[in-house]
Amino acid sequence: MWDEMRGVILLRRAFKSLILATVFLLLVSILSPALTAAEGESNGTSQGQPATFSDIKEHWANKEIMELAAASIVAGFEDGTFQPAGKVTREQFLKMLVELRKLPKDSTYVPFKDIQASRWSAPYIAAGLMSGILQHADYSNGSFKPSQPITRYEMAIWIVRALRIQPSSQEAEKLLGKLKDQADIKMNRDLIEEALETGIIQGYPDGKFKGSNSSTRAEAAVMLVRALHYSPVDPAGPTAPEPSRKIVQYRPEVKKITSTNYSMRDKDTWVINDPNLKLKAGDVFVLPPTAAYYGGVAKKVVSVRNENGALVVKTSVPKLKEVFSKLDIHTTEAINPKQLTPINSSVQINTNNVAAQSTALTLPCFNIALNNANYGGVILDARMNFCNLGVLADIGLDVDIDWFDVDLDFYSKLVLTGDIATNVTVKADTGKGALTEPKMIPLTTPFYVPVFTGVFVKGQLFLKIDPDFRASLTITFDDKFHLEEGFNFSLSNGFRLIHNTTNTASLNVDSKLDASLAAGPDFQLTLTLLDIAYAGIDLNPGIQAGYGRHYEQGRCDNIYVDAFLRLDAIVGYDVWVASDEARLKLLDLRYPLYQQDFHCPAPQPPNNLAAKLISVRLEVGKFNEAILDRTDIQLSWDSVKDATSYNVKRSESPGGPFTNKRSGVKTLTFTDTTAAKGKTYYYEVTAVNANGESAPSRVLPVNVIELPPPPPQNLTAVRGDKGVVLNWSKVGGFVAYNVKRADGSGKAYVTVGDKVSGTTFTDTSAGLFKTYTYIVTAVDSTGESDASNAVFVNKEDLTDITVINPNIDLGQFVILPVPGNFNAYTDVGSGKVILTWNAVKDASGYNVMRSTSASGTYETIGAKVNGTKFTDTTASIGTTYYYKVAAVNAGGGESKATAVKSATPGYGIR
């Protein structure tokens, strides 16, 4: 069996199950300033909704939706709809639950990394955490994902937690076990069973639960109405407390010894002084409790002899069924402060009558205090107030008999419950060196909680701290939480964890250097049944809080808080069909609760401040009668970490004073449009965030000079009949333009148009079989501008040219352009298809081609047609045809064809 420093037992009757456990979890957070959440943002609701919704009049959930709307738990949308088939997000459904329970929403602190205090749902998420609807451990990656659609599984467990429905003592999973997909539910199975039993959620007709399915707004409304009508205080309901019972019946042959004059010689040998006692090998006997053996002893005789008038009995441990014919205990026992003795004079235990929370279990409140207790340089002042602290215990045997077998199972339950408020101040004096050794500080001597004759809990309460103090400091914890923690065990089902603890907390640190502290109570309890069966836990929950001092390095100081929970369990039993000792590390958890930066310095000053002069020429006025000619100064700088904006300042003297040209600049550039030509200005830039304004950047002098014109914009180039045609946007003022060309995509530009007065130019010297790149510059008396954008012109596409007969006179061969403005239409009067096009210079005629498919084979239906119009008289009525036309010269050379046009002949006017 474990020694005195190990073990808490929480034994739980739940269909052949054993809960052993207990917890005291100091989940800690930093209380942020309360911020008002923006109600209408991203929550799918709006204020002032109509009494009815236009899209649910015939909906199956109309009654439930309207009931919730009347209670202001749900609302519709601005268009008067409810959108019952829409999805419900996690934050939306949590808001509905919080409103249904009328929970306080006076905090916006949420320990999820993806939730800002300014988010509209932050007060509801905080309320959900404080009430136990949400449990941070369910989100191991630290993200809540508020906009994610909520699943049926999440809805079920949230509602059960919101209604504080306690799992039934019978854990047969009567409904959950019948679902075809019940194996998909890995966690919180007891809560899903309760949701099914209460009817808050139901399975589908195909026998599945489909817990991963997202829920619609209508389904959520129905479940909320069921929750609204659920009565947790209904005596016949699932939360009605079981009556206390203590049924212990020994087998008739068990010898119940009344003498308390006995002692143990070794672990197997007992000396009993009782002149009337007669024992023989095989007998099972029970010794009564004494001061030395608090719960009494049950043994089986191996051998017996008489020694000086006393019986010296060699024994073994009997099996449970050899001792009890019936064993069924269900009771709630208080941890009475009268049972607790301070470990020394630095610990005070006082009783009070103030209840921390109204619960079904009403037990005495007591306070444990440490006053200026010094433990190797660590000075503790602690106040821990415990209310309703008690043990809910079951213990017994299940016997199932059929024609062929007797099935035995040992079950038990022990759950530690209570409401606890703590205030702990730790002061560290590192004058003799760093403090890094863990310290287990006992608060009480071992205490006993009697359950029944032969059944008791033995425990001891400690405060465990694990410091890492490199400098003197003071850390203060404040914590309030409702505790309900444990686990189940049975021969058939093994260990199962129970975790239903909620809390609120705050932390304050006064230190000049980095420091961290892990602190939390350590409950060590064992449950013993006449030394035959036993169970225990060593439970160490708490928080680790750290403080980082970085201000002098230009970074924020920060506090982080992690929760930890370590739970080891043991159970030993011996029944007819099984004998074993089971050990298991049930929990070794650590997850972040909170991290906050504070005492932050202002940003660093911007680096690499630079300036560029920009020429601006604009024609302004209704008739462009005025010319705007100025030189702007464009400033740029490097990004500064954590800066939210920048202030740009200017002076006409290098020593100042500097005045703001622009505050709150969100980009890394700023253009000063107010500079005067011929003057010198001095600039500096500062970075800004919520913590203040940085020191200024270096001072940058800028001399404003006359600049050449700005470069032309929007240059384009296309091939035309006479060459490459270029166009660009006008540059204001009295400027001319130089057009430059390079072969291919090269950069060796030569001027092909000098001092062009307009904004268009045709390069008639461009060859058909070469590619070119063009740029344009603007020129005036101040000089030549930078180049415009470059444009690339490809060579003419000659893939459709007919191979020339070498006997033809090449001097007569001319490549004609494509006929322009080609069109095909059906004449209203005749119903015929008429084709028209523009004339092509030097063309001697035109070839008209037709096909029944746009990409099909075309046949010539009109060769060397004179004029620019053609009527198709052979087309069939109602058939769509596709046409194109090419120009033909006197030598028979044909141009490229026009784009394809389609038309469908009809009957015309009849």
Secondary structure as UniProt FT lines:
FT   TURN            4..5
FT   STRAND          11..12
FT   STRAND          18..20
FT   TURN            39..40
FT   TURN            54..55
FT   TURN            57..58
FT   TURN            60..61
FT   HELIX           62..70
FT   TURN            71..72
FT   TURN            78..79
FT   TURN            84..85
FT   HELIX           90..101
FT   TURN            113..114
FT   TURN            117..118
FT   TURN            120..121
FT   HELIX           122..131
FT   HELIX           136..138
FT   TURN            140..141
FT   TURN            146..147
FT   HELIX           152..162
FT   TURN            163..164
FT   TURN            174..175
FT   HELIX           176..178
FT   TURN            180..181
FT   HELIX           182..184
FT   HELIX           189..198
FT   TURN            205..206
FT   TURN            211..212
FT   HELIX           217..229
FT   TURN            232..233
FT   TURN            235..236
FT   TURN            238..239
FT   STRAND          245..250
FT   TURN            252..253
FT   STRAND          255..256
FT   STRAND          262..266
FT   TURN            267..268
FT   STRAND          269..272
FT   TURN            275..276
FT   TURN            281..282
FT   STRAND          284..287
FT   TURN            294..295
FT   STRAND          297..307
FT   TURN            308..309
FT   STRAND          310..316
FT   HELIX           320..323
FT   STRAND          324..334
FT   HELIX           337..339
FT   TURN            345..346
FT   STRAND          347..352
FT   STRAND          365..375
FT   TURN            376..377
FT   STRAND          378..401
FT   STRAND          406..428
FT   TURN            431..432
FT   STRAND          439..442
FT   STRAND          447..452
FT   TURN            453..454
FT   STRAND          455..469
FT   STRAND          473..490
FT   TURN            491..493
FT   STRAND          494..499
FT   STRAND          502..511
FT   STRAND          515..529
FT   TURN            530..532
FT   STRAND          533..548
FT   HELIX           551..553
FT   STRAND          557..574
FT   STRAND          579..598
FT   STRAND          610..620
FT   TURN            622..623
FT   STRAND          626..636
FT   TURN            641..642
FT   STRAND          645..651
FT   TURN            654..655
FT   STRAND          659..665
FT   STRAND          669..672
FT   TURN            677..678
FT   STRAND          680..689
FT   TURN            690..691
FT   STRAND          692..693
FT   STRAND          700..703
FT   STRAND          716..719
FT   STRAND          724..727
FT   STRAND          736..743
FT   TURN            744..745
FT   STRAND          750..756
FT   STRAND          760..763
FT   TURN            764..765
FT   TURN            768..769
FT   STRAND          772..780
FT   TURN            781..782
FT   STRAND          783..784
FT   STRAND          791..793
FT   TURN            799..800
FT   TURN            806..807
FT   HELIX           810..812
FT   STRAND          823..826
FT   TURN            828..830
FT   STRAND          833..836
FT   TURN            841..842
FT   STRAND          845..851
FT   TURN            854..855
FT   STRAND          859..865
FT   STRAND          869..872
FT   TURN            877..878
FT   STRAND          881..888
FT   TURN            890..891
FT   STRAND          901..903
//
